[in-house]
Amino acid sequence: MDDRSLLDSIRHLIGEDETADDCAGFDLSDGRILVSSTDMLHETTDFPKGMTEFEKGWMSAAVTLSDIASCGAQPIQLLVAVGLDDPARLVPFMEGAVACAESVGAKVAGGDIDSHTELTVVTTGFGIVERSCCCRRTGASPGDLVCITGTPGLAMAALEGDERYRKNLLTPVPQVKAGQKIARAKASSMMDISDGLAISLYDMAQASGVGFVLDSKNFNLPDVCSGSAREYYLYGGGDFGLLFCIPPACLSALDTDYTVIGTVVSEKGVWCDGDPVEKRGYAHSW
């Protein structure tokens, strides 16, 4: 069983809408939405070996801020709860978390400190977005174009030893400005691809009740020294680009870099060049 299957077992308790997205939304009285998201990271499963404490702090903040960015929201606050095996690690760790938050205009505003057998971090973020510009995973419609920002696979290449992309892996930058521009251009759905492009496509397909047809001729494949660029592109995790769907007529209003990789179809599933794409990516397993 993985974390997605486990989530399915509690959807009836929380709600389909509430479990369809990485962020929760709360309507404010002034026409805006307060979005929130939370993530848990463990040293043994989530931090590549050799990371500094600063980089671990940065990554811990980035995973949550990226989810907020994928709603088209402006992050405003981050809470950081840290379980420590060694209290001396706290200051450099928090320096990284604060630096990441400040880089996107947010503030670390509190949290918790506890003892633990390994470094364990829970980050909870909050953002604000106009109701008319809030993007979710659930809005993709047949005929929309499937697009991404960034180049999937660079973080995986770094994990496999390609030092050119070390920053992509260890200090990923949440795509806040791009997310806001995509939302204002009237994208129908959006999410980040930190778990990998293929599994993110399946997550969005499930949430929106649609399918995706990809054309590999349009892939902006990574320049890698070894391994399969296509494998990294589809299945490598750790990249913080955005996956979004948008009506073709709205694309001309989008003022950010992007790549069109496919189209939305009514039949559920994900295909590339006519063949099914394997549902695979980063997941926690039991």
BAVOVEX-377000 format. One record per residue (C-alpha): residue number from 0; residue in one letter; x, y negated, z. Coordinates in Angstrom, 3 decimals. Layout:
# BAVOVEX-377000
<r dose="NUM" mitor="A" X="X" Y="Y" Z="Z"/>
...
//
This chain:
# BAVOVEX-377000
<r dose="0" mitor="M" X="0.000" Y="0.000" Z="0.000"/>
<r dose="1" mitor="D" X="1.201" Y="-3.531" Z="-0.786"/>
<r dose="2" mitor="D" X="0.123" Y="-6.910" Z="0.553"/>
<r dose="3" mitor="R" X="-2.377" Y="-7.461" Z="-2.271"/>
<r dose="4" mitor="S" X="-4.152" Y="-4.180" Z="-1.551"/>
<r dose="5" mitor="L" X="-4.159" Y="-4.990" Z="2.144"/>
<r dose="6" mitor="L" X="-5.701" Y="-8.394" Z="1.431"/>
<r dose="7" mitor="D" X="-8.493" Y="-6.669" Z="-0.500"/>
<r dose="8" mitor="S" X="-9.475" Y="-4.844" Z="2.697"/>
<r dose="9" mitor="I" X="-10.308" Y="-8.104" Z="4.504"/>
<r dose="10" mitor="R" X="-11.881" Y="-10.167" Z="1.731"/>
<r dose="11" mitor="H" X="-15.334" Y="-9.298" Z="3.063"/>
<r dose="12" mitor="L" X="-14.385" Y="-10.765" Z="6.440"/>
<r dose="13" mitor="I" X="-12.905" Y="-14.043" Z="5.169"/>
<r dose="14" mitor="G" X="-14.633" Y="-14.573" Z="1.821"/>
<r dose="15" mitor="E" X="-13.843" Y="-14.144" Z="-1.864"/>
<r dose="16" mitor="D" X="-13.198" Y="-17.836" Z="-2.453"/>
<r dose="17" mitor="E" X="-11.039" Y="-18.137" Z="0.658"/>
<r dose="18" mitor="T" X="-8.795" Y="-15.229" Z="-0.366"/>
<r dose="19" mitor="A" X="-8.533" Y="-16.065" Z="-4.070"/>
<r dose="20" mitor="D" X="-5.845" Y="-18.716" Z="-3.706"/>
<r dose="21" mitor="D" X="-2.597" Y="-19.501" Z="-1.899"/>
<r dose="22" mitor="C" X="-4.103" Y="-22.698" Z="-0.457"/>
<r dose="23" mitor="A" X="-7.208" Y="-23.421" Z="1.564"/>
<r dose="24" mitor="G" X="-9.147" Y="-26.600" Z="0.852"/>
<r dose="25" mitor="F" X="-11.109" Y="-28.889" Z="3.165"/>
<r dose="26" mitor="D" X="-13.314" Y="-31.609" Z="1.712"/>
<r dose="27" mitor="L" X="-12.679" Y="-35.056" Z="3.134"/>
<r dose="28" mitor="S" X="-15.324" Y="-37.779" Z="3.146"/>
<r dose="29" mitor="D" X="-13.389" Y="-40.077" Z="0.797"/>
<r dose="30" mitor="G" X="-13.432" Y="-37.876" Z="-2.311"/>
<r dose="31" mitor="R" X="-10.158" Y="-36.134" Z="-1.550"/>
<r dose="32" mitor="I" X="-9.311" Y="-32.580" Z="-0.459"/>
<r dose="33" mitor="L" X="-6.939" Y="-31.568" Z="2.312"/>
<r dose="34" mitor="V" X="-5.114" Y="-28.440" Z="1.142"/>
<r dose="35" mitor="S" X="-3.146" Y="-26.167" Z="3.447"/>
<r dose="36" mitor="S" X="-0.983" Y="-23.093" Z="3.049"/>
<r dose="37" mitor="T" X="1.175" Y="-20.886" Z="5.250"/>
<r dose="38" mitor="D" X="3.993" Y="-18.388" Z="4.648"/>
<r dose="39" mitor="M" X="6.066" Y="-15.990" Z="6.751"/>
<r dose="40" mitor="L" X="9.676" Y="-15.110" Z="5.938"/>
<r dose="41" mitor="H" X="11.956" Y="-12.507" Z="7.549"/>
<r dose="42" mitor="E" X="15.720" Y="-12.462" Z="7.299"/>
<r dose="43" mitor="T" X="16.023" Y="-8.824" Z="6.272"/>
<r dose="44" mitor="T" X="13.422" Y="-8.970" Z="3.498"/>
<r dose="45" mitor="D" X="13.247" Y="-12.546" Z="2.215"/>
<r dose="46" mitor="F" X="16.677" Y="-14.193" Z="2.407"/>
<r dose="47" mitor="P" X="19.388" Y="-13.021" Z="-0.014"/>
<r dose="48" mitor="K" X="22.669" Y="-12.135" Z="1.641"/>
<r dose="49" mitor="G" X="25.220" Y="-14.896" Z="1.857"/>
<r dose="50" mitor="M" X="22.766" Y="-17.754" Z="2.320"/>
<r dose="51" mitor="T" X="23.725" Y="-20.547" Z="4.692"/>
<r dose="52" mitor="E" X="21.399" Y="-21.580" Z="7.520"/>
<r dose="53" mitor="F" X="20.678" Y="-24.814" Z="5.604"/>
<r dose="54" mitor="E" X="19.648" Y="-22.825" Z="2.519"/>
<r dose="55" mitor="K" X="17.373" Y="-20.586" Z="4.590"/>
<r dose="56" mitor="G" X="15.679" Y="-23.637" Z="6.037"/>
<r dose="57" mitor="W" X="15.294" Y="-25.179" Z="2.592"/>
<r dose="58" mitor="M" X="13.804" Y="-21.997" Z="1.111"/>
<r dose="59" mitor="S" X="11.406" Y="-21.570" Z="4.046"/>
<r dose="60" mitor="A" X="10.001" Y="-25.040" Z="3.400"/>
<r dose="61" mitor="A" X="10.001" Y="-24.642" Z="-0.381"/>
<r dose="62" mitor="V" X="7.788" Y="-21.545" Z="-0.508"/>
<r dose="63" mitor="T" X="4.919" Y="-23.365" Z="1.194"/>
<r dose="64" mitor="L" X="5.449" Y="-26.737" Z="-0.483"/>
<r dose="65" mitor="S" X="5.381" Y="-24.956" Z="-3.858"/>
<r dose="66" mitor="D" X="1.925" Y="-23.555" Z="-3.120"/>
<r dose="67" mitor="I" X="0.693" Y="-27.054" Z="-2.304"/>
<r dose="68" mitor="A" X="2.260" Y="-28.358" Z="-5.522"/>
<r dose="69" mitor="S" X="0.353" Y="-25.719" Z="-7.489"/>
<r dose="70" mitor="C" X="-2.937" Y="-27.358" Z="-6.431"/>
<r dose="71" mitor="G" X="-1.842" Y="-30.675" Z="-7.897"/>
<r dose="72" mitor="A" X="-1.577" Y="-32.056" Z="-4.369"/>
<r dose="73" mitor="Q" X="0.936" Y="-34.348" Z="-2.695"/>
<r dose="74" mitor="P" X="2.510" Y="-32.554" Z="0.297"/>
<r dose="75" mitor="I" X="2.326" Y="-34.686" Z="3.437"/>
<r dose="76" mitor="Q" X="3.258" Y="-32.520" Z="6.438"/>
<r dose="77" mitor="L" X="5.030" Y="-29.279" Z="7.218"/>
<r dose="78" mitor="L" X="4.956" Y="-27.304" Z="10.465"/>
<r dose="79" mitor="V" X="7.838" Y="-24.901" Z="11.060"/>
<r dose="80" mitor="A" X="7.698" Y="-22.056" Z="13.599"/>
<r dose="81" mitor="V" X="11.079" Y="-20.350" Z="14.034"/>
<r dose="82" mitor="G" X="11.826" Y="-17.058" Z="15.780"/>
<r dose="83" mitor="L" X="15.557" Y="-16.990" Z="16.556"/>
<r dose="84" mitor="D" X="18.020" Y="-14.262" Z="17.455"/>
<r dose="85" mitor="D" X="20.649" Y="-16.953" Z="18.096"/>
<r dose="86" mitor="P" X="19.658" Y="-20.485" Z="19.211"/>
<r dose="87" mitor="A" X="22.770" Y="-21.955" Z="17.558"/>
<r dose="88" mitor="R" X="21.149" Y="-21.341" Z="14.175"/>
<r dose="89" mitor="L" X="18.281" Y="-23.772" Z="14.748"/>
<r dose="90" mitor="V" X="19.914" Y="-27.131" Z="13.937"/>
<r dose="91" mitor="P" X="21.405" Y="-26.243" Z="10.511"/>
<r dose="92" mitor="F" X="18.261" Y="-24.299" Z="9.635"/>
<r dose="93" mitor="M" X="16.032" Y="-27.279" Z="10.417"/>
<r dose="94" mitor="E" X="18.357" Y="-29.614" Z="8.521"/>
<r dose="95" mitor="G" X="17.551" Y="-27.583" Z="5.415"/>
<r dose="96" mitor="A" X="13.808" Y="-27.525" Z="6.071"/>
<r dose="97" mitor="V" X="13.708" Y="-31.295" Z="6.672"/>
<r dose="98" mitor="A" X="15.775" Y="-32.004" Z="3.545"/>
<r dose="99" mitor="C" X="13.439" Y="-29.919" Z="1.362"/>
<r dose="100" mitor="A" X="10.309" Y="-31.553" Z="2.793"/>
<r dose="101" mitor="E" X="11.715" Y="-35.051" Z="2.373"/>
<r dose="102" mitor="S" X="12.748" Y="-34.312" Z="-1.215"/>
<r dose="103" mitor="V" X="9.051" Y="-34.067" Z="-2.171"/>
<r dose="104" mitor="G" X="7.760" Y="-36.846" Z="0.078"/>
<r dose="105" mitor="A" X="6.604" Y="-34.709" Z="3.015"/>
<r dose="106" mitor="K" X="7.555" Y="-34.735" Z="6.696"/>
<r dose="107" mitor="V" X="8.299" Y="-31.940" Z="9.137"/>
<r dose="108" mitor="A" X="5.801" Y="-32.880" Z="11.845"/>
<r dose="109" mitor="G" X="6.072" Y="-30.075" Z="14.403"/>
<r dose="110" mitor="G" X="6.110" Y="-26.335" Z="14.877"/>
<r dose="111" mitor="D" X="7.293" Y="-23.822" Z="17.464"/>
<r dose="112" mitor="I" X="10.485" Y="-22.129" Z="18.680"/>
<r dose="113" mitor="D" X="10.651" Y="-18.590" Z="20.029"/>
<r dose="114" mitor="S" X="13.120" Y="-15.757" Z="20.549"/>
<r dose="115" mitor="H" X="13.100" Y="-12.877" Z="18.088"/>
<r dose="116" mitor="T" X="15.203" Y="-9.883" Z="17.089"/>
<r dose="117" mitor="E" X="15.800" Y="-11.414" Z="13.643"/>
<r dose="118" mitor="L" X="15.311" Y="-14.833" Z="12.062"/>
<r dose="119" mitor="T" X="11.584" Y="-15.065" Z="11.366"/>
<r dose="120" mitor="V" X="9.954" Y="-18.214" Z="10.033"/>
<r dose="121" mitor="V" X="6.361" Y="-19.349" Z="9.542"/>
<r dose="122" mitor="T" X="5.854" Y="-22.564" Z="7.586"/>
<r dose="123" mitor="T" X="2.458" Y="-24.244" Z="7.324"/>
<r dose="124" mitor="G" X="2.009" Y="-27.150" Z="4.950"/>
<r dose="125" mitor="F" X="-0.663" Y="-29.752" Z="4.271"/>
<r dose="126" mitor="G" X="-1.300" Y="-31.880" Z="1.199"/>
<r dose="127" mitor="I" X="-3.827" Y="-34.318" Z="-0.226"/>
<r dose="128" mitor="V" X="-5.375" Y="-34.327" Z="-3.693"/>
<r dose="129" mitor="E" X="-8.284" Y="-36.093" Z="-5.364"/>
<r dose="130" mitor="R" X="-11.226" Y="-33.697" Z="-5.639"/>
<r dose="131" mitor="S" X="-11.374" Y="-34.189" Z="-9.422"/>
<r dose="132" mitor="C" X="-7.721" Y="-33.161" Z="-9.762"/>
<r dose="133" mitor="C" X="-7.577" Y="-30.130" Z="-7.457"/>
<r dose="134" mitor="C" X="-6.416" Y="-27.019" Z="-9.335"/>
<r dose="135" mitor="R" X="-7.085" Y="-23.479" Z="-8.180"/>
<r dose="136" mitor="R" X="-6.402" Y="-20.013" Z="-9.574"/>
<r dose="137" mitor="T" X="-10.058" Y="-19.537" Z="-10.373"/>
<r dose="138" mitor="G" X="-10.807" Y="-21.851" Z="-13.306"/>
<r dose="139" mitor="A" X="-9.187" Y="-20.236" Z="-16.353"/>
<r dose="140" mitor="S" X="-11.583" Y="-19.815" Z="-19.297"/>
<r dose="141" mitor="P" X="-11.328" Y="-17.908" Z="-22.612"/>
<r dose="142" mitor="G" X="-9.705" Y="-20.120" Z="-25.228"/>
<r dose="143" mitor="D" X="-7.444" Y="-21.931" Z="-22.776"/>
<r dose="144" mitor="L" X="-3.724" Y="-21.935" Z="-23.434"/>
<r dose="145" mitor="V" X="-1.418" Y="-20.170" Z="-20.959"/>
<r dose="146" mitor="C" X="1.591" Y="-22.304" Z="-20.054"/>
<r dose="147" mitor="I" X="4.524" Y="-22.372" Z="-17.657"/>
<r dose="148" mitor="T" X="7.008" Y="-24.938" Z="-16.390"/>
<r dose="149" mitor="G" X="10.642" Y="-24.030" Z="-15.954"/>
<r dose="150" mitor="T" X="12.414" Y="-20.862" Z="-17.072"/>
<r dose="151" mitor="P" X="11.363" Y="-17.661" Z="-15.298"/>
<r dose="152" mitor="G" X="14.192" Y="-15.262" Z="-14.550"/>
<r dose="153" mitor="L" X="16.927" Y="-17.660" Z="-13.461"/>
<r dose="154" mitor="A" X="16.606" Y="-16.799" Z="-9.773"/>
<r dose="155" mitor="M" X="16.766" Y="-13.090" Z="-10.550"/>
<r dose="156" mitor="A" X="19.851" Y="-13.653" Z="-12.692"/>
<r dose="157" mitor="A" X="21.482" Y="-15.414" Z="-9.743"/>
<r dose="158" mitor="L" X="20.505" Y="-12.568" Z="-7.429"/>
<r dose="159" mitor="E" X="22.287" Y="-10.222" Z="-9.841"/>
<r dose="160" mitor="G" X="25.440" Y="-12.323" Z="-9.626"/>
<r dose="161" mitor="D" X="25.137" Y="-15.095" Z="-12.219"/>
<r dose="162" mitor="E" X="26.572" Y="-18.036" Z="-10.281"/>
<r dose="163" mitor="R" X="25.310" Y="-20.579" Z="-12.850"/>
<r dose="164" mitor="Y" X="21.833" Y="-20.284" Z="-11.352"/>
<r dose="165" mitor="R" X="22.722" Y="-20.150" Z="-7.661"/>
<r dose="166" mitor="K" X="20.689" Y="-23.278" Z="-6.887"/>
<r dose="167" mitor="N" X="17.622" Y="-21.794" Z="-8.591"/>
<r dose="168" mitor="L" X="17.756" Y="-18.896" Z="-6.150"/>
<r dose="169" mitor="L" X="18.869" Y="-20.532" Z="-2.906"/>
<r dose="170" mitor="T" X="17.498" Y="-24.086" Z="-3.015"/>
<r dose="171" mitor="P" X="14.487" Y="-23.970" Z="-5.356"/>
<r dose="172" mitor="V" X="12.705" Y="-27.287" Z="-5.883"/>
<r dose="173" mitor="P" X="8.891" Y="-27.312" Z="-5.532"/>
<r dose="174" mitor="Q" X="7.391" Y="-28.753" Z="-8.709"/>
<r dose="175" mitor="V" X="5.268" Y="-31.422" Z="-7.013"/>
<r dose="176" mitor="K" X="5.372" Y="-34.115" Z="-9.704"/>
<r dose="177" mitor="A" X="4.810" Y="-31.610" Z="-12.503"/>
<r dose="178" mitor="G" X="1.862" Y="-30.104" Z="-10.604"/>
<r dose="179" mitor="Q" X="0.237" Y="-33.524" Z="-10.244"/>
<r dose="180" mitor="K" X="0.683" Y="-34.299" Z="-13.939"/>
<r dose="181" mitor="I" X="-0.734" Y="-30.911" Z="-14.944"/>
<r dose="182" mitor="A" X="-3.754" Y="-31.399" Z="-12.690"/>
<r dose="183" mitor="R" X="-4.400" Y="-34.921" Z="-14.009"/>
<r dose="184" mitor="A" X="-4.297" Y="-33.547" Z="-17.574"/>
<r dose="185" mitor="K" X="-7.309" Y="-31.393" Z="-16.613"/>
<r dose="186" mitor="A" X="-5.700" Y="-27.983" Z="-16.391"/>
<r dose="187" mitor="S" X="-8.321" Y="-25.362" Z="-15.605"/>
<r dose="188" mitor="S" X="-6.177" Y="-23.288" Z="-13.220"/>
<r dose="189" mitor="M" X="-2.688" Y="-23.248" Z="-11.728"/>
<r dose="190" mitor="M" X="-0.414" Y="-21.339" Z="-9.339"/>
<r dose="191" mitor="D" X="3.306" Y="-20.957" Z="-8.760"/>
<r dose="192" mitor="I" X="5.283" Y="-17.957" Z="-10.036"/>
<r dose="193" mitor="S" X="7.527" Y="-17.317" Z="-7.026"/>
<r dose="194" mitor="D" X="6.457" Y="-13.641" Z="-6.974"/>
<r dose="195" mitor="G" X="7.266" Y="-13.217" Z="-10.668"/>
<r dose="196" mitor="L" X="5.457" Y="-14.185" Z="-13.871"/>
<r dose="197" mitor="A" X="3.769" Y="-10.848" Z="-14.628"/>
<r dose="198" mitor="I" X="2.268" Y="-10.263" Z="-11.192"/>
<r dose="199" mitor="S" X="1.223" Y="-13.935" Z="-11.023"/>
<r dose="200" mitor="L" X="-0.646" Y="-13.514" Z="-14.302"/>
<r dose="201" mitor="Y" X="-2.496" Y="-10.554" Z="-12.820"/>
<r dose="202" mitor="D" X="-3.301" Y="-12.571" Z="-9.686"/>
<r dose="203" mitor="M" X="-4.729" Y="-15.404" Z="-11.764"/>
<r dose="204" mitor="A" X="-6.586" Y="-13.013" Z="-14.051"/>
<r dose="205" mitor="Q" X="-8.283" Y="-11.432" Z="-11.035"/>
<r dose="206" mitor="A" X="-9.177" Y="-14.787" Z="-9.494"/>
<r dose="207" mitor="S" X="-10.575" Y="-16.218" Z="-12.740"/>
<r dose="208" mitor="G" X="-12.164" Y="-13.022" Z="-14.065"/>
<r dose="209" mitor="V" X="-10.307" Y="-13.256" Z="-17.397"/>
<r dose="210" mitor="G" X="-7.325" Y="-11.777" Z="-19.225"/>
<r dose="211" mitor="F" X="-4.179" Y="-13.085" Z="-20.896"/>
<r dose="212" mitor="V" X="-2.598" Y="-12.362" Z="-24.266"/>
<r dose="213" mitor="L" X="1.080" Y="-13.373" Z="-24.445"/>
<r dose="214" mitor="D" X="3.295" Y="-13.905" Z="-27.492"/>
<r dose="215" mitor="S" X="6.936" Y="-13.127" Z="-26.732"/>
<r dose="216" mitor="K" X="8.095" Y="-15.258" Z="-29.682"/>
<r dose="217" mitor="N" X="7.204" Y="-18.274" Z="-27.542"/>
<r dose="218" mitor="F" X="9.114" Y="-17.142" Z="-24.433"/>
<r dose="219" mitor="N" X="11.870" Y="-19.518" Z="-23.328"/>
<r dose="220" mitor="L" X="14.044" Y="-16.623" Z="-22.198"/>
<r dose="221" mitor="P" X="16.872" Y="-17.273" Z="-19.739"/>
<r dose="222" mitor="D" X="20.491" Y="-17.192" Z="-20.842"/>
<r dose="223" mitor="V" X="21.808" Y="-14.255" Z="-18.807"/>
<r dose="224" mitor="C" X="25.236" Y="-12.617" Z="-18.664"/>
<r dose="225" mitor="S" X="23.905" Y="-9.115" Z="-18.031"/>
<r dose="226" mitor="G" X="20.630" Y="-7.272" Z="-17.794"/>
<r dose="227" mitor="S" X="17.501" Y="-7.856" Z="-19.838"/>
<r dose="228" mitor="A" X="16.412" Y="-11.474" Z="-20.275"/>
<r dose="229" mitor="R" X="12.855" Y="-10.289" Z="-20.964"/>
<r dose="230" mitor="E" X="12.856" Y="-8.149" Z="-17.803"/>
<r dose="231" mitor="Y" X="14.011" Y="-11.090" Z="-15.721"/>
<r dose="232" mitor="Y" X="11.492" Y="-13.381" Z="-17.436"/>
<r dose="233" mitor="L" X="8.448" Y="-11.219" Z="-16.762"/>
<r dose="234" mitor="Y" X="9.300" Y="-9.531" Z="-13.482"/>
<r dose="235" mitor="G" X="11.970" Y="-11.542" Z="-11.667"/>
<r dose="236" mitor="G" X="10.817" Y="-13.373" Z="-8.552"/>
<r dose="237" mitor="G" X="12.137" Y="-16.420" Z="-6.755"/>
<r dose="238" mitor="D" X="11.476" Y="-19.021" Z="-9.441"/>
<r dose="239" mitor="F" X="9.297" Y="-21.951" Z="-8.433"/>
<r dose="240" mitor="G" X="7.865" Y="-22.910" Z="-11.802"/>
<r dose="241" mitor="L" X="4.137" Y="-23.318" Z="-12.324"/>
<r dose="242" mitor="L" X="1.791" Y="-21.088" Z="-14.304"/>
<r dose="243" mitor="F" X="-1.250" Y="-22.950" Z="-15.618"/>
<r dose="244" mitor="C" X="-4.100" Y="-22.681" Z="-18.084"/>
<r dose="245" mitor="I" X="-5.401" Y="-25.680" Z="-19.975"/>
<r dose="246" mitor="P" X="-7.907" Y="-26.353" Z="-22.785"/>
<r dose="247" mitor="P" X="-6.028" Y="-27.026" Z="-26.051"/>
<r dose="248" mitor="A" X="-7.628" Y="-30.457" Z="-26.373"/>
<r dose="249" mitor="C" X="-6.116" Y="-31.548" Z="-23.051"/>
<r dose="250" mitor="L" X="-2.543" Y="-30.560" Z="-23.827"/>
<r dose="251" mitor="S" X="-1.680" Y="-33.807" Z="-25.614"/>
<r dose="252" mitor="A" X="-2.293" Y="-35.723" Z="-22.362"/>
<r dose="253" mitor="L" X="0.277" Y="-33.666" Z="-20.450"/>
<r dose="254" mitor="D" X="3.435" Y="-35.672" Z="-19.756"/>
<r dose="255" mitor="T" X="5.783" Y="-32.993" Z="-18.412"/>
<r dose="256" mitor="D" X="7.950" Y="-30.212" Z="-19.820"/>
<r dose="257" mitor="Y" X="6.120" Y="-26.934" Z="-20.421"/>
<r dose="258" mitor="T" X="6.093" Y="-23.818" Z="-22.602"/>
<r dose="259" mitor="V" X="2.950" Y="-22.297" Z="-24.146"/>
<r dose="260" mitor="I" X="3.259" Y="-18.522" Z="-23.807"/>
<r dose="261" mitor="G" X="-0.232" Y="-17.250" Z="-24.635"/>
<r dose="262" mitor="T" X="-4.004" Y="-17.618" Z="-24.548"/>
<r dose="263" mitor="V" X="-6.835" Y="-16.741" Z="-22.193"/>
<r dose="264" mitor="V" X="-9.254" Y="-14.010" Z="-23.316"/>
<r dose="265" mitor="S" X="-12.471" Y="-12.644" Z="-21.841"/>
<r dose="266" mitor="E" X="-11.236" Y="-9.051" Z="-21.515"/>
<r dose="267" mitor="K" X="-9.536" Y="-8.511" Z="-18.147"/>
<r dose="268" mitor="G" X="-5.877" Y="-7.548" Z="-18.249"/>
<r dose="269" mitor="V" X="-2.502" Y="-8.876" Z="-19.373"/>
<r dose="270" mitor="W" X="-0.954" Y="-8.028" Z="-22.758"/>
<r dose="271" mitor="C" X="2.207" Y="-9.070" Z="-24.548"/>
<r dose="272" mitor="D" X="2.565" Y="-8.536" Z="-28.308"/>
<r dose="273" mitor="G" X="-0.398" Y="-6.154" Z="-28.113"/>
<r dose="274" mitor="D" X="0.976" Y="-3.958" Z="-25.332"/>
<r dose="275" mitor="P" X="-0.140" Y="-3.957" Z="-21.679"/>
<r dose="276" mitor="V" X="2.200" Y="-5.793" Z="-19.316"/>
<r dose="277" mitor="E" X="3.145" Y="-3.788" Z="-16.252"/>
<r dose="278" mitor="K" X="1.678" Y="-5.186" Z="-13.025"/>
<r dose="279" mitor="R" X="4.934" Y="-5.628" Z="-11.192"/>
<r dose="280" mitor="G" X="6.727" Y="-8.283" Z="-9.178"/>
<r dose="281" mitor="Y" X="7.589" Y="-9.251" Z="-5.612"/>
<r dose="282" mitor="A" X="5.321" Y="-7.675" Z="-2.998"/>
<r dose="283" mitor="H" X="5.482" Y="-6.505" Z="0.603"/>
<r dose="284" mitor="S" X="4.864" Y="-2.764" Z="0.944"/>
<r dose="285" mitor="W" X="3.846" Y="-0.346" Z="3.689"/>
//
